[in-house]
Amino acid sequence: MLKFKNKADAMRLTGLSYLSSVSASTKHKKSKKYGELTLSLYLAPANSSGYEVCPGRTTECTRLRLNESGMNSMVTKTKGDVINNSRITKTRLFFEERDFFMDWLIRDIEAAQLKAKRMTYTLSIRLNNTSDISPEDFIRNGKNLLEIFPNVQFYDYTKVTSRVDLMKKYPNYDITFSYTGYNITECQKMLMNKIRVAVVFKNVPEVWKGHKVVNGEKYDMRYKDDTAVIIGLKYKRVRNKLTSNVKFVIQ
């Protein structure tokens, strides 16, 4: 069982330079424009770490590996798979050394809270940027993160329909359901129940299937958006793969 005294010790033991980040990625930097910091966690998607973290994934989503777009793609060209390898290490740490992982993450969140307070910003947290793990699994001493930090806003995109129930249970948790290309019936039910649905478009329209489309590229904090709307996302190039007729992308 791993234990650490401070973050420097945790980094030495794991070989990681960080566990989570605060408004560091391109999409999360946008939160600063709205007086907010966003702490984000990136794990290895699908079962690429040897552990399944995306229970609702499709074969197509797995094949395209959308975690390899953006900054990951750029870093890979110059430094190799350092980001993916780091995410694999973090994911294995989550499953194999849960207490160690949680102690580190809790310290990160506490530090982010202090930073946000100094800047007079609010703080939000997205645990699943490249995963889809229930926040109730992020547990330490019998409490999950939603309970440990009841005054912090957590949010996720998810393909798991039952995750809606957690919004009723925890007032500080918000979800946006994701269209996969195969779950239109579930998406329609979500919209009827005032749950946002994220859809990837080649060209983002103003309306889709009778529902207002909100530009999801302006910021990532989906809980700020109206309910029962479509979150329009632009299809990102995945490393050197730009596939036409992708099922989950509306052409």
For each residue, the residues with C-beta under 8 A, 3 or more apart:
1: 97 99 100
2: 13 14 97 100
3: 100
4: 7 9 10 13 100 103 104
5: 9
6: 9 10
7: 4 10 11 104 107
8: 11 12
9: 4 5 6 12 13
10: 4 6 7 13 14 16 19 100 104
11: 7 8 14 15 16 17 18
12: 8 9 15
13: 2 4 9 10
14: 2 10 11 89 93
15: 11 12 89
16: 10 11 19 86 89 90
17: 11 86
18: 11 21
19: 10 16 41 90 101 104 105 108
20: 39 40 41 105 108 109
21: 18 24 25 28 39 40 42
22: 28 37 38 39 40 112 115
23: 28 29 31 32 37 38
24: 21 28 29 40
25: 21 28 29 40 42 70 71 129
26: 29 30 70 71
27: 30 70 219 220
28: 21 22 23 24 25 31 38 40 126 220
29: 23 24 25 26 32
30: 26 27 33 34 218 219 220
31: 23 28 34 36 37 38 124 219 220 221
32: 23 29 35 36 37 121
33: 30 219
34: 30 31 219 221 224
35: 32 120 121 122
36: 31 32 116 121 122 123 124 221
37: 22 23 31 32 112 115 116 119 121 122 123 124
38: 22 23 28 31 123 124 125 126 220 221
39: 20 21 22 108 109 112 123 124 125 126
40: 20 21 22 24 25 28 125 126 129
41: 19 20 90 105 126 127 128 129 131
42: 21 25 67 83 87 90 129 130
43: 49 53 87 90 91 94 128 129 130 131 133
44: 48 49 53 67 84 87 88 90 91 130 131
45: 48 53 54 57 62 65 66 67 87 130 131
46: 52 53 54 57 61 62 65
47: 50 51 52 53 54
48: 44 45 84 88
49: 43 44 53 87 88 91 92 95
50: 47 92
51: 47 91 92 94 95
52: 46 47 55
53: 43 44 45 46 47 49 91 131 132 133
54: 45 46 47 57 61 62 131 132 159
55: 52 132 159 160
56: 132 158 159 160 178 180
57: 45 46 54 61 62 132 159
58: 61 62 180 181 182 247 248
59: 62 63
60: 63 64 180 181 246 247 248
61: 46 54 57 58 64 66 180 248
62: 45 46 54 57 58 59 65
63: 59 60
64: 60 61 238 241 243 246
65: 45 46 62 68 238 239
66: 45 61 69 130 236 238
67: 42 44 45 72 84 87 130
68: 65 72 73 76 84 238 239
69: 66 72 73 236 237 238 239
70: 25 26 27 73 74 236
71: 25 26 74 75 83
72: 67 68 69 75 76 83 84
73: 68 69 70 76 77 237 238 239
74: 70 71 77 78
75: 71 72 78 79 82 83
76: 68 72 73 79 80 81 82 83 84 239
77: 73 74
78: 74 75
79: 75 76 82
80: 76
81: 76 84 85
82: 75 76 79 85 86
83: 42 71 72 75 76 86 87
84: 44 48 67 68 72 76 81 87 88
85: 81 82 88 89
86: 16 17 82 83 89 90
87: 42 43 44 45 49 67 83 84 90 91 130
88: 44 48 49 84 85 91 92
89: 14 15 16 85 86 92 93
90: 16 19 41 42 43 44 86 87 93 94 101
91: 43 44 49 51 53 87 88 94 95 131
92: 49 50 51 88 89 95 96
93: 14 89 90 96 97 100 101
94: 43 51 90 91 97 98 101 133
95: 49 51 91 92 98
96: 92 93
97: 1 2 93 94 100 101
98: 94 95 101 102 139 140
99: 1 102 103 140
100: 1 2 3 4 10 93 97 103 104
101: 19 90 93 94 97 98 104 105
102: 98 99 105 106 138 139 140
103: 4 99 100 106 107 140
104: 4 7 10 19 100 101 107 108
105: 19 20 41 101 102 108 109 138 145
106: 102 103 109 110 140 145 148
107: 7 103 104 110 111
108: 19 20 39 104 105 111 112
109: 20 39 105 106 112 113 125 145 149 152
110: 106 107 113 114
111: 107 108 114 115
112: 22 37 39 108 109 115 116 123 125
113: 109 110 116 117 123 149 152
114: 110 111 117 118
115: 22 37 111 112 118 119
116: 36 37 112 113 119 121 122 123
117: 113 114 120 121
118: 114 115
119: 37 115 116
120: 35 117
121: 32 35 36 37 116 117
122: 35 36 37 116 153
123: 36 37 38 39 112 113 116 152 153
124: 31 36 37 38 39 152 153 154 155 221 223
125: 38 39 40 109 112 145 149 152 153 154 155
126: 28 38 39 40 41 129 154 155 156 220
127: 41 131 133 135 138 145 154 156
128: 41 43 131 132 133 156 157 158
129: 25 40 41 42 43 126
130: 42 43 44 45 66 67 87
131: 41 43 44 45 53 54 91 127 128
132: 53 54 55 56 57 128 156 157 158 159 160
133: 43 53 94 127 128 137 138
134: 137 160 163 166
135: 127 138 144 145 146 154 156 166 170 173
136: 139 144 146 166
137: 133 134 144
138: 102 105 127 133 135 144 145
139: 98 102 136 142 143 144 145
140: 98 99 102 103 106 143 148
141:
142: 139
143: 139 140 147 148
144: 135 136 137 138 139 147 148
145: 105 106 109 125 127 135 138 139 148 149 154
146: 135 136 149 150 154 166 170 172 173
147: 143 144 150 170
148: 106 140 143 144 145
149: 109 113 125 145 146 152 154 172
150: 146 147 172
151: 172
152: 109 113 123 124 125 149 172
153: 122 123 124 125 172 174 221 223
154: 124 125 126 127 135 145 146 149 170 172 173 174
155: 124 125 126 173 174 175 176 221 222 223
156: 126 127 128 132 135 163 173 174 175 176
157: 128 132 175 176 177 178 198 222
158: 56 128 132 163 175 176 177 178
159: 54 55 56 57 132 177 178 180 183
160: 55 56 132 134 163
161: 164 177 186 190
162: 165
163: 134 156 158 160 166 167 175
164: 161 167 168 175 177 190 193 195
165: 162 168 169
166: 134 135 136 146 163 169 170 173 175
167: 163 164 170 173 174 175
168: 164 165
169: 165 166 173
170: 135 146 147 154 166 167 173
171:
172: 146 149 150 151 152 153 154
173: 135 146 154 155 156 166 167 169 170
174: 153 154 155 156 167 222 223
175: 155 156 157 158 163 164 166 167 195
176: 155 156 157 158 195 196 197 198 222 225 231
177: 157 158 159 161 164 186 187 190 195 196 197 198
178: 56 157 158 159 197 198
179: 183 184 187 197 198 199 200 248
180: 56 58 60 61 159 183 247 248
181: 58 60 246 247 248 249
182: 58 247
183: 159 179 180 186 187
184: 179 187 188
185: 188 189
186: 161 177 183 189 190
187: 177 179 183 184 190 191 197 199
188: 184 185 191 192
189: 185 186 192 193
190: 161 164 177 186 187 193 195 196 197
191: 187 188 194 195 197 211 228 230
192: 188 189 228
193: 164 189 190
194: 191 227 228
195: 164 175 176 177 190 191 227 228
196: 176 177 190 214 222 225 226 227 228 229 230 231
197: 176 177 178 179 187 190 191 211 229 230 231
198: 157 176 177 178 179 216 222 230 231 233
199: 179 187 208 213 230 231 232 233 250
200: 179 233 234 235 248 249 250
201: 204 205 208 232 233 234 235 249 250
202: 235 249 250 251
203:
204: 201 213 215 217 232 233 234
205: 201 208 213 232
206: 212 213
207: 210 211 212 213
208: 199 201 205 211 213 230 232 250
209: 230
210: 207
211: 191 197 207 208 228 229 230
212: 206 207 226 229 230
213: 199 204 205 206 207 208 229 230 231 232
214: 196 225 226 229 230 231 232
215: 204 218 232
216: 198 220 222 231 232 233
217: 204 232 233 234
218: 30 215
219: 27 30 31 33 34 224
220: 27 28 30 31 38 126 216
221: 31 34 36 38 124 153 155 224
222: 155 157 174 176 196 198 216 225 231
223: 124 153 155 174
224: 34 219 221
225: 176 196 214 222 229 231
226: 196 212 214 229
227: 194 195 196
228: 191 192 194 195 196 211
229: 196 197 211 212 213 214 225 226
230: 191 196 197 198 199 208 209 211 212 213 214
231: 176 196 197 198 199 213 214 216 222 225
232: 199 201 204 205 208 213 214 215 216 217
233: 198 199 200 201 204 216 217
234: 200 201 204 217
235: 200 201 202 246 249
236: 66 69 70
237: 69 73 241 242
238: 64 65 66 68 69 73 241 242
239: 65 68 69 73 76
240:
241: 64 237 238
242: 237 238
243: 64 246
244:
245: 251
246: 60 64 181 235 243 249
247: 58 60 180 181 182
248: 58 60 61 179 180 181 200
249: 181 200 201 202 235 246
250: 199 200 201 202 208
251: 202 245
